[in-house]
Amino acid sequence: MQRQVFVCGTLFHVYVSILKAIEYKKEGEVETLLVVNDHTPGINDLIIQLKERNYFTHILYVPFIEITRNLEHKENVLKRAIHRNKLSIKYVEDGSSIKDYYDFIKSSEINLFYNLGLVSSYFLMNFRSNYFRMLEDGYRNYHPRVNAFKAFKRKYILRTVIGEGRDNLIKSIEVQYPDRIPEVVRHKGKVLDFKMMIEILTKKEKDDIVTTFLKGKRIEVESTKNLVLITQPLSEDKILSQEDKIKVYNNILEKYSQDYSIYIKTHPREVTDYKSNINFDYTEIPRSFPLEFLDFMDNINFDIGITIFSSALDNIKCVKKRVFLGKEYIKKKALRKY
């Protein structure tokens, strides 16, 4: 069976990679390499837990964001534009131990989650004869940012990676809803069957995965009328100011939370101090694990789940009613007080 490389930047990516690695092992012996980058603060803290459970044959930490900043700091704009691809490869290899795994990667299938930036372009530029697939990244898969003009500019003018699965080297895109991905790449779509991947897990495997991420923490949902609010890094991604983000979530809770016990699942990349700013009593669900883990746990159910646009809400079965407010909610009325 072909070796597998998984290139991860979020806790969700690591979670999916674990499920895929277990699935591959059950089909036959296969060597795997997990490449973890610094997209999510503290994600490298998971590496010790992952090594203890031998999900992957090898694990490598590559600080792609730090490397990108270093490149931008040291090289001027003109040089970056002219020598973009060569500089990207040089800085990644000088700033990490990835060269030690060159032969392994060369003989592997490469699994990317997001096909944007230095994280994916390094592999696409350096391993052009490998088989590449994209795996579910959530909202980005179904709401592209690369329009026809950007695609043309990147392919023919900058001569670099286009992104979002448009590159010819990306052969397949495994997502939960292939019929929803952009038409230009829909022919590459394949079903990522989360239900099947979870069903093949033993109880011990499920417990080990939960322990890997929760590190001894517990989640208890004891009340009978529950609401879970799934927050997102709206200020960290500069979609809203932090003040406006807080205002948005307070207004959502004011409208929806009457007579409900409130639970808030914060995004792992958020740095917002909700405890000091939310006007309602609530229980915080630890941000150090993917929301999808809730389905691994007994007796956890929510009557309502609310989010602006997090696809994680679509992935979990323990919510009866799902409320997706959408980006238009932010633009039009989210900052008005109800």
Secondary structure by P-SEA (a helix, b strand, c coil): cbbbbbbbccaaaaaaaaaaaaaaaaacbbbbbbbbcccccccccaaaaaaaaccccbbbbbaaaaaaaaaaacccaaaaaaaaaaaaaaaaaaacccccaaaaaaabbbbbccccccaaaaaaaccccbbbbbcccccccccccccaaaaaaacccccccccccccccccbbbcccccccccccccccccccaaaaaaaccaaaaaaaaaaccccbbbbbcccbbbbbbbccccccccccaaaaaaaaaaaaaccccccbbbbbccccccccccccccbbbbbcccccccccccccccccccbbbccccccccccccccbbbbbccccccccccccc
